[in-house]
Amino acid sequence: MATLELIRIATRDSPMALAQAERVRTELGVLAPHLVTELVPVTTTGDTWLGDLSEVEGKGAFTKEVDAAVLAGKADLAVHCAKDIPADRPLPEGTVIAGFLKRDDMRDALIHPDGRTLNDLPPGTRIGTSSVRRIAQLAASHPHLHCVPLRGNANRRLDKLAAGEADALLLSVCGLQRINHTEVITEILSPETMAPPIGAGVLALQCREDDTATLTAVSSLNDPDTFRETTAERTLLHVLRGHCNSPVAGYATSHRNGDLSLRASVFTPDGKTVLNAHEWAGQLDPATLGTSVAVALLRQGARELIDNIAH
């Protein structure tokens, strides 16, 4: 009997990341039942460091050690949240994105112990978040609220909320779905109320570029619409040279007629300046769309705004 093929999946060792990797295992099992998969949990700097991410390589702190496991041959495939993959620098040499899974809910959720909605929160309410994107948007739309730094995985943040370190939390809807904690959601915020980060709700599959066997095995997991959307978004962020302290938000949408649209915003950290751009494209290459929207923002002064933020 022939030996079954094995794919070792590297992932962060947080509960949410493990759940994400299990989703990949499940989908692979359906599409390629002959494959054997095993998880390779990795502790990352981003999971252990609870200070400012800019002090530990920014968002790369969540991906570097996982990518290293793949490059060292300890794993064959890395599963990342697309929003955690830095776009202001190339992928680690020797790796490539093999695909993006179908996008989950990209929206943010408010969690308030007493069930209040965002617009009902009284002045001085402490919102637990360390996201510069969320902080800037709240400063612009709800300046009477007070953001307090709160990092750690979703379970840890929920524990901190219960301990009274904040009065309310903002977390991603898809993250709460992945750890089966949607019952804590008080309100789901529309993208117009709280624009999502680049790559929100998307799981990325990354492997060695010369590993044709793994590339072929996982290619069937790629969702074409999500690939186009995420490519447009990541190109936007790359052209803007957005870093981990850049309050940049945006999302692309695939439409039934094949059109692709991209909406994006750049904020000052205090929310007092907001730059917006929104463009539609028919069958235009998604990278071209991302570049075009980024150029529209750069014409409004995004370069100076981003470069003036320390990182």
GUDREN-183355 format. One record per residue: x, y, z of N, C-alpha, C, O in turn. Coordinates in steps of 0.02 Angstrom, whole numbers, plus 32768, in hexadecimal, padded with zeros to 4 digits. Atoms other than C-alpha are relative to their C-alpha. Example, Ala and Ser with C-alpha at 12.3 -4.5 7.8 and 13.67 -1.06 7.14 Angstrom:
GUDREN-183355
802D7FC5800082677F1F8186802D803C80008061803B8021;7FD67FC57FFD82AC7FCB81657FD9803780257FF2806E802D;
This chain:
GUDREN-183355
802B7FC48000800080008000802C803E8000805C80438026;7FD87FC38005804380AB7FD07FF8802980407FC3802B805F;80017FD47FC580718121805D7FD7803E7FF17FE1805E7FBE;80277FC480097FF481AE8073802C803D8003805D803F8029;7FDA7FC27FFE8035825B80507FF2802580417FBB8020805C;80057FDC7FC1805482C880E9800C804A7FF4803C805C7FD3;7FF57FB88001803F838480F78001801880487FCF8011806C;7FF97FE57FBC807F83D481977FEF804A7FFE800C80707FD7;801C7FBD80028022847581BC801A8029803C800980198075;7FE67FD47FCB807D84FD821F7FCC8036800F7FAE80537FE2;80317FCF7FEA800F857182848015801D804380387FFD806A;7FF97FE67FBC801485E583197FDC7FD1802F7FAF7FAD801B;801D80307FD07FE8858883B77FC7801D80297FB58001805D;80397FE47FDC7F5A85FB83EF7FC17FD77FEE7FBF7FB77FBA;803D8026800F7EAB85AD83F97FE180127FBD7FCA7FE67F99;801E7FEC803F7E6E8613836680297FE77FC5800D7FCD7F94;7FD5801780377F0485E982F87FFA7FB47FF77FF87F9C7FBE;8008804980057EF3853083207FBD7FEF7FE07FB97FBF7FB8;8042800C801F7E3A853882F18003800F7FB57FE57FEB7F8D;7FF87FEF80467E6A858B824D80257FC87FDB80117FB67FA3;7FDB8036801F7EE8850382277FD67FC17FFA7FDB7F9C7FC9;802D803980047E66847F824F7FCE80087FC67FBB7FD67FA7;802B7FF5803A7DF584CF81CE80237FEC7FC080057FCC7F94;7FD98013803C7E7E84B9814C80057FB47FFC7FFC7F977FC6;7FFD80497FFF7E94840481817FBF7FE17FE97FBE7FB27FC1;8042801B80127DDA83E481717FF280087FB67FDC7FD97F95;800E7FF380477DCB843580C5802E7FD67FD480197FBE7F9F;7FD2802B80267E6583D880887FE87FB780017FED7F947FD0;801880447FF97E1B833680CA7FC77FF07FD27FBF7FB87FBA;8038800A802D7D808350806180177FFE7FB780017FD47F90;7FE97FFA80467DDB83817FC180367FCD7FEE803B7FB87FB4;7FCA8030800D7E6E83097FD380037FCE803A80307FD28063;8005802F7FC77E3C827A8048803D7FD2800880457FB3803D;7FC5802A7FFB7EDD821D802280388020802880687FFF803C;7FCA7FDD7FDD7F4482A2807A7FFB7FF5804C7FC47FF28068;7FFB80007FB77F7D8292812E801C80438015804D805B7FF8;7FE97FBE7FE97F908337818A800E7FFE804A7FEE7FDA8070;7FF37FF87FB87FDB8365823180128049800D802F806B7FE2;7FF27FBA7FEE7FEA840B828B804480068021805A7FDB8047;7FC07FF07FE18090845982BC7FF780448023800380788005;800C7FC17FDC806584DC834280428025800D80748007801F;7FC57FD67FF780E0856C834E7FEE803C802D7FBC805E8021;800A7FC57FD680EC85F083D78024803B7FDE805F80377FD0;7FE37FC680228108869A8386800E803980307FF2803D8066;7FF07FC57FD98151873B83C77FC1802A800D7FB880458043;803D7FD87FF980AA879083A87FD17FE680367FAB800C8053;802B801D7FCD80538717841E801C800880467FF680098077;7FE17FFB7FBE80CF872B84AC800E80488014801180588050;7FF17FB97FF280F787E5849C7FBE802680057F9880277FD5;803E7FDC7FF6806A885084E28008804B7FFD7FDA8070800F;7FF57FB9800780B888F984C27FEF80177FB97FC87FF77F96;800D7FE4804380B68965842580217FD47FCC805C7FC47FD0;7FE6802C803480C988F8838B8039801F7FD880637FFB7FBD;7FCB7FE080278138897A833880457FF3801E80777FFC7FFD;7FC1800E7FE081BE894A83B6801A7FBA7FF080537FA98000;7FEB8045801181C3889683767FED7FF07FB87FCD7FBC7FAA;8009800B804881BA88A782B87FB880057FE87FA77FEC7FB2;80447FF68017810388D582B07FDA7FBF7FF67FE37F90801C;802A803A800C80898859826780297FC17FF080117F8A7FFB;7FD6803A800D811987E98232800C7FD6803E80217F9C8039;7FF780257FC1812087B782E97FD17FC580057FDE7F96802B;802F80377FFF808B874682C9800E7FCA7FCC7FF17F947FCD;7FF5802E803880D286F1822F80487FE67FFA80537FB17FDD;7FBA8010800D819086EC823780137FB9801580317F947FEE;7FEC80427FE881A5864F82A17FDB7FC87FDC7FF67F917FD2;802680328026811C85F3824380217FF67FBB80297FBD7FA5;7FDF80048040816F861B819D80447FDC800680577FB57FDA;7FBF80207FF6821785E581E47FFA7FB4800580257F907FED;800A80487FFA81D08539820D7FF77FE17FBA800F7FAA7FAE;800A80198045819C85258156804380017FDB80557FD17FBA;7FC17FFA802482428564811280347FCE8019805F7FB77FF3;7FD080307FE382A284EF81887FED7FB97FF180117F8A8002;8015804480108240845A81497FDD7FDD80397FD07FA18035;8024801F7FC781EA843C81F07FB57FFC7FF27F917FD88014;8046800180158142845D819C7FFF800D7FB5802F80247F97;80077FF880488100846280EB7FD4803B7FED7FDA80567FB6;80327FCE800F807684E280F67FF5802C803D7FF080138075;80107FD27FCA8057857E815F7FBA801B7FF57FA7802B7FBD;80427FE180027FA985BD8188800380428026801380438061;7FFD7FBD7FE27FA1867881A97FBE80247FF77F9A80167FC7;80337FCE800E7F1C86FB81BF802080317FCE8056804C7FDB;7FE37FD480337F3887638123800F8045801C803F80668006;7FF57FBD7FE47F2A8802818B804180048028805A803B8034;7FC280007FD97FC587CC81ED803F7FFC7FD5807680047FEF;7FC68006802C803687B78155801580467FEB7FEE80687FC9;7FEB7FBC8012809C885881407FFD800A7FB480107FDD7F8E;80037FF18047807F88AB8098803380357FEC803B80447FB1;7FCE7FCD800F8108892E80A680457FE27FF2807680067FEB;7FC180238010818E88AB80847FEE7FC07FDB7FB57FA97FDF;800F803E8025819D881180157FF47FC6803080077FC9806B;8006803E7FDA816B8765805280467FE5800D80747FF47FE7;7FBE801D7FF481FD870580A080197FDC7FC17FF47FB67FA2;7FE3801E803C827186D080147FF87FB5800080097F948031;800980488006824886227FD77FB97FEA800F7FAA7FAE800A;804580137FF2818F862980077FD180237FCF7FE280557FAF;80327FE5802D80F2864C7FA47FBB7FF4801E7FB17FC58043;8046800B7FEC803886617FC57FE27FCC7FD17FE17FD67F95;801D803580297FE585C17F8A7FB6800B7FF57F997FEC7FC8;80477FF280097F3586057F9C7FE18020803E800080248073;80267FE37FC97EB3865A80087FBD7FDB80057F9B7FD07FD3;804080207FF67E1E860080537FC780327FF77FD2806F7FFC;80397FD480087D70864580357FF9802D803D7FFE80178076;80007FCE7FCB7D5E86E3809A7FC77FF680317F8F7FE7801E;803280017FCA7D0486E081417FE88047800C7FFB80757FE8;801A7FBE7FEF7CA98771819180398030800F806480228039;7FC97FCF7FF87D1A880B81877FF280348036801D805D8044;80157FC97FD47CBC88758206801B7FFA804780317FC4805C;7FED7FFE7FB97CE788A882B77FC17FFA802B7F8A800B8016;803780087FD17C7B8881834E800E80268040804880298057;7FFB7FE07FBE7C5A88E383EC7FE97FCD80347FB67FAC802B;8013802A7FC87C558881848E7FF8802D803D8029804B8054;800D7FD77FC57C0488DA85217FD87FD580327FA47FBA8020;8020802C7FCF7BD4887C85C17FB6800E800C7F907FE1801C;80467FEE7FF37B3188DC85D27FD780067FBF7F9E801C7FC1;80268001803F7B0088CE851A7FF880427FDE7FCD80487FB2;80067FBF80217B18898484E9801D7FFD7FBA804C7FD87FAD;7FE57FF980437B3589B08433803380397FFF8038805F802F;7FCB7FCD80037BC28A2183F97FE58046800A8002806E802F;801C7FBC7FFA7B548ABB83E87FE1800D80447FD380478054;801E7FF87FBD7B0C8A9C8496803480058038802280108072;7FCD80007FCC7BB28A9A84F180098047801B801080767FF4;7FFA7FBE7FE37BC28B2C856B8047801B7FFB80767FF47FF1;7FBD7FE280037C558BA68569802E7FE08033801B7FD2806C;7FCE801C7FD37CF48B6085B480027FB48001802D7F978022;7FFE804980037CCA8AAA858E80447FE97FE6805C80027FB3;7FBE801980137D6D8A4A85837FF87FC67FCE7FDE7F917FDF;8003803380347D7A89E984E080447FDD7FFC80777FFD7FEF;7FC1802580017DFE896184E880147FEE7FB97FF47FC47F99;7FE4801080417E63895D8447804580207FF9805180568013;7FBE7FE4800F7F168976840F8007800D7FB5803D801F7F9D;7FFF7FF780497EE8898383568000804A7FEF7FD1806E8000;7FFD7FB980147F1F8A2A830E7FC780107FD07FAF80497FCE;80387FF7802F7E998A1382887FC0800E80277F9B803D8016;803D7FF57FD87E0E8A0483098004804180287FD38066802C;7FF77FC47FD77E548A8D83787FF4803F7FD77FD1806D7FEE;80077FC5802A7E5D8B0A82E97FB7800A7FEB7F9E80427FEB;80467FF980167DAC8AE482AD7FD28013803A7FA4803A8031;80287FEC7FC67D638AF0835C800D804980127FDF806D8025;7FF07FBA7FF17DBE8B9583767FDB802E7FD07FC780667FE3;80237FD780327D6C8BD582D67FB57FFF800B7F9480338004;804980077FFE7CBC8B9382F37FE2800480477FA98018804F;801980017FBB7CAC8B8183B18037801B802F80517FF78059;7FC87FE47FD97D2C8BF884007FF48001804B8023800C8071;800E7FFF7FB87CD58BEE84A880127FBD8021800F7FB7805F;7FEB80407FE47D0E8B3984BD804B7FFF800A806F80257FE9;7FB980037FEE7DB88B0B8505801C7FBB7FF280047F89800F;7FE2804180117E238A8184BB80387FF180328062801B8041;7FCB80167FD37E918A1E853280247FC57FDF80037F9A7FC1;7FDA803580227F1E89AC84F37FF07FBB801D7FF27FB18059;801080437FEB7EED88F684F980167FD07FC97FF97FCF7F93;7FE7803080317F50886F849F7FF97FBA801A7FE47FAF8053;800880467FEF7F5387B3849F7FCB7FE17FD37FA880047FB0;80328021802A7EE88730844A7FBA801080197FB1802D804F;80457FEC7FF17E2B8741844B7FEA7FE780457FC9800B806A;8013801B7FBF7E1486CF84E2801E802980397FFE8037806B;7FDE7FD97FCD7E93873385457FE0804480087FDA805E8040;80207FBE7FFD7E3F87D785187FBB7FFB80217FA780288047;8041800A7FDF7D958793854C800A7FF8804C7FE180118073;7FF080077FB97DE4876285F2800F8044801F7FFA80528058;7FEE7FBD7FE77E29881386067FC2802B80067FBD80558034;803F7FDB7FFB7D7D885B85E37FDA7FEA803F7FC180148064;8023801A7FC57D3287EA8669802280188040800180208074;7FDB7FEA7FC57DBB882486E07FFA804B800B80158066803C;800C7FB87FF77D8888DA86C78036802C7FE3803880687FF2;7FCC7FD7801D7E1F891486637FE6802D7FC88008805C7FB3;80227FD680317DA7895E85E37FB57FF9800B7F9E7FCA802D;804980027FF97CED898385D97FE07FDC7FC47FA77FC47FC9;8019801F803D7CD7893E8528803B7FEC7FD5807380057FE0;7FCC8017802D7D3B88E884A07FEA80077FB87FAE80067FA9;800C800880477D4A88EE83E4802A7FC47FEA80667FC37FF3;7FDE803C801A7D75884583967FE37FF07FBC7FAD80087FAA;8019801380427D6387FB82E97FC87FCC80077FCC7F9F8031;8036803080007CC2879E82C780197FBA7FEE80087F89800F;7FE9804280167D1C8712826B802B7FDF8036802A7FA1803D;7FD7801D7FCB7D9686FB82FB7FD47FE080367FE37FAA804E;802E801B7FCE7D0786E383757FDB7FC27FE57FCD7F93800B;801F803B801E7CB5866B82FB802F7FC48003801A7F8C8010;7FD0803780027D54860482F0800C7FE08044801E7FA68048;7FF7801D7FBD7D5E85ED83AD7FBD7FF280217FB97FE5805D;804480107FE87CA185D383BE7FEC802B803C7FD28012806E;80127FD27FCB7C86866E84297FD480397FE67FD780708000;80297FCB801B7C0886CF83C27FC9801780307FAB804C8025;80357FED7FD17B9086D284558011804080267FE5805F8043;7FEC7FC47FDC7BF5876284A07FF480407FD87FF980777FF3;80077FC6802C7BD387D5840C7FC2802980137F8A800E8017;80367FD27FF37B69886C84377FE680207FC07FA980277FB6;80127FDD803E7B6C88C1838E80357FF17FCB80717FF37FD9;7FD2800880387BB8889C82E4800280437FDB7FCE805C7FC6;7FF87FBF801F7BFD893C829880087FFA7FB5802F7FD17F9D;7FFB800180497BE6895D81DF8045801A7FEB8065803F8010;7FC07FE480187C82898081757FFF804C7FFA8033806C7FFB;80057FB780047C408A328164800C801F804580268057804A;7FF57FE87FBC7C448A45822280477FF48017806680208035;7FBB80127FED7CEA89EC823D801F7FDA7FC580157F9E7FBE;7FE1801E803B7D4D89CC819E80327FCB8015805A7FD68044;7FD680387FEB7DA9892681A7804980087FEA805880337FC0;7FBB7FFE80167E648908819880097FDD7FBD7FDD7FB77FA7;7FF08021803F7EB488D180F680067FB4800D80297F9F803B;7FFD80487FF87E9A881680E27FD37FE480367FDB7FAB804A;802C80167FCA7E11880B81667FD97FC27FED7FBF7FBE7FB5;8029803B800A7DBD87628176801D7FCD7FCF7FFA7F9E7FBB;7FE2802C80327E37870C810080387FD7801E80647FF18040;7FC9802C7FED7EA586768124802D7FF57FC380157FE37F8D;7FD0800880367F43866D80BB80287FBF800980397FAC8041;7FD8803D80017FA185CF808C804380117FE1804680297FA8;7FBD7FED8017805D85E6807A802D7FC38004802C7F9F8036;7FD380397FFE80E08565804C804080117FD9804780487FBE;7FC27FF58025818C85527FFF7FF180017FB57FCA7FD97F9C;80117FF78046818B858B7F4B80177FC57FD57FFD7FBB7F9E;7FE9803B802681E984EE7F137FDD7FC080147FED7F8A7FFB;8025803B7FE8817184787F6C7FC37FF67FD47F8B80057FE9;8037800680308108844F7ED47FCA7FCF80187F8F7FD88008;803180307FE880B483BB7F2A7FCD8021802F7F9180168028;802E7FDE7FD3806C84277FB57FD880367FDC7F9C803E7FE7;80237FCE8027804284B47F3D7FC67FE27FDA7F8F7FFD7FD8;8034802280267FE0843B7ED27FC87FE7802D7F8D7FEC801D;8031801E7FD27F8B83E87F677FD08033801C7F9580258025;802A7FCF7FDE7F4A84897FB47FE080327FD07FB7805B7FE5;80197FCE80307F2484EB7F157FB47FFE7FFA7F9580317FEC;8048800680067E7284A97F147FDB802480387F9E802F8033;801F7FDB7FC97E5185057FB87FF9804A7FF07FD4806D8012;80027FB880107E6B85AE7F657FBC80147FE67FA07FF47FBA;80407FE480177DCD86157F4F8010803A7FD0802E806C7FE5;7FEC7FCD80327DDC867D7EAE7FEA8047801380118076800B;80167FBC7FEE7D7287107EEB802A801C803A803F80568038;7FD77FE97FC87DD1871A7F908046800F7FEA8065803F8003;7FBC7FF380197E76870F7F33800380447FDE8032806A7FE9;80017FBF80227E4687A57EC67FFA80388033801D806A802F;800C7FCC7FCE7E0688097F5A803F800C802A805480468033;7FC67FFA7FD47E9D87E67FC8803D801A7FDB806580407FF6;7FC97FE680287F1888077F3C7FF9804B7FF7802B80707FFC;800B7FB780077ECA88B27F1E801080248041803080598041;7FF67FE07FBF7ECD88DA7FD8804A80028013806380358029;7FB980037FEC7F8088A17FF5802B802A7FD2805E80467FE8;7FDB7FD4802E7FBD88FE7F5A7FF8804980178028806F8017;800C7FBD7FE47F6C899B7FA0802F800F803A80508043803B;7FD77FF67FC47FC789868046804A80027FEE80708028800C;7FBA80018015806B895F7FEF801480437FE08048805E7FF0;7FF07FC18021806489FB7F8280008039803380288067802E;80027FCD7FCB80368A64801B803B7FF98030804980288056;7FCC80107FD080C68A13807A7FE580058048800680208074;80207FFF7FBE804F89FF810C80237FD0803080317F97801E;7FDE80297FCE80A289BE81AA7FCF7FF180397F9580028035;802D80177FCB805C8977824D7FE0803980277FAC802F8047;801D7FC67FDC803D8A2682957FD9802E7FD17FC580657FE5;80257FD880307FE68A6681F97FB57FF280057FA07FB97FFA;8048800B7FFF7F2A8A7F82117FE47FFE7FB97FC9802F7FA0;8018800A80447EFD8A3881677FC87FCC80027FCF7F988023;8037803080037E5889E181437FE97FFB7FB87FF180297F91;801A800680437E0A899D80A77FE97FB97FF17FFD7F898011;8019804280137DAF891080537FE980027FB77FCE80347F9F;8016800880457D8F88D37FA37FC27FD47FFF7FB87FAB802C;803E802680067CE9888A7F6A7FF97FE57FBA7FFF800A7F89;800E801F80407CC8880F7EDE7FB580037FF37F8E7FF1801E;80477FF880117C2488317E867FEA7FCA7FCF80137FAC7FAC;801A803880287BB487B77E2B801280047FB7801A7FD17F96;7FF17FF980477BDB87FF7D81804B7FFB7FF1806080057FB8;7FB98008800A7C9587E17D9B8028803E80128066803C8014;7FDD7FC37FEE7CBE88957DCB80207FF88045800A7FD0806F;7FDE7FFD7FBF7D3388B77E5C800380488016801480747FEE;7FFA7FBC7FE67D2C89517ECA802D7FFF803D80337FCC805F;7FD37FFA7FC77DA6898E7F4D7FF4804380227FF980788003;800A7FC47FD77D818A0A7FD880378001803580447FCE8055;7FCA7FFC7FCF7E0E8A4880488002804480217FEC80768006;7FF87FC37FDA7E348AC980CC804380008024805D7FCC8037;7FC47FF67FD87ECE8B0F81207FF0803680337FD4806A8021;80117FD37FCA7EBF8B6781C8803F801A802280737FFA8020;7FCF7FEE7FCF7F2A8BCD823B7FED7FDB80417FB37FCC804B;801080257FC37F388B7582E47FCA801F802B7FA57FFC804E;80337FDD7FD87ECA8BFA83357FBD80047FDD7F8D80207FF8;803F800080247E438BE282B17FEB80437FE37FB480487FC7;80147FBD80177E448C9B8283800680087FB47FE680347F97;7FF97FFF80497E7A8C7B81CF7FEE7FBB7FE680087F897FFD;8014803F801F7E268BF58165800280097FB57FE280357F99;7FFB800180487E548BD380B17FDA7FC47FE67FE27F8D7FFF;80298036801B7DDB8B6B804980087FF97FB58012802B7F92;8000800D80487DDF8B1A7F9E7FD77FC27FF27FD77F93801A;802B803980127D698AA27F467FFD7FFD7FB47FE9802C7F93;8000800880487D7B8A5E7E977FE27FBD7FED7FE47F8C8012;801C803D801D7D2589DD7E2B802B7FEB7FC5804A80147FA3;7FDD801A803B7D75896D7DAA7FD87FC57FE57FBC7F9E800B;8021803A801E7D2B88F37D2F802E7FC4800780377FAA803E;7FD180397FFE7DA388687D0380478018800A80777FF37FFC;7FBE7FE57FF37E3488D87D3380277FD3802F800B7FB98060;7FD580277FD47EC5887B7D817FFB801D804780018059804F;800A7FE77FBC7EAC88867E3F803B8028801A803380588040;7FC57FDA7FEA7F5F88C27E5A7FFE80467FE3801480768004;80067FBE801F7F3E89517DE17FCD802A80257FD780668030;80327FDC7FD97EA1897F7E42801D80178043801380508057;7FE17FEE7FC07F01897C7EE68030803A7FF9803180678023;7FD07FC9800D7F8789EC7E9C7FDB80417FF37FEF8075800B;80257FC480127F078A657E567FE18021803E7FE3805E8044;801D7FE47FC47EAE8A7A7EFD8036801D802E802D8051804D;7FC97FE57FD87F548A8F7F57801880437FE480268071800B;7FEA7FC2801F7F888B167EDB7FCE803880107FE28071801C;80327FCE7FF07EE38B707EFA8009801A8048800080558055;7FF47FEB7FBB7F0A8B717FB580428027800680468057802C;7FC07FDC7FFF7FBE8BA77F977FF880477FE6801980757FFF;800C7FBC801B7F7F8C3B7F327FDF802C80357FE4806A8031;80217FDA7FCB7F1C8C6F7FCC802F800D803B801D8030806A;7FD07FF47FCB7FB88C6B803A800E7FC5802D80287FCE8064;7FF7803B7FD67FBD8BB9807B804A7FF28010805A7FD98046;7FBA800E7FF4807A8BAD8068801A8026803D803980088069;7FE97FD87FC8809E8C3B80E07FDE7FE980417FFE7FE68076;802480157FC580188BFE8158801E7FC0801D80297FBB8059;7FE480407FE9805F8B4D8161804780088018805A7FEC804C;7FB97FF87FED81158B848167800880278041803C80218062;7FFB7FD97FC280F08BF881FA7FEF7FD7803D7FF57FF08076;8011802C7FC780B98B648266803D7FD5801080557FB07FE5;7FC680277FEC81498B1782C77FF27FB67FFD7FBB7FA0800E;80078048800081668A5E82AF80457FDF8003804A7FA28003;
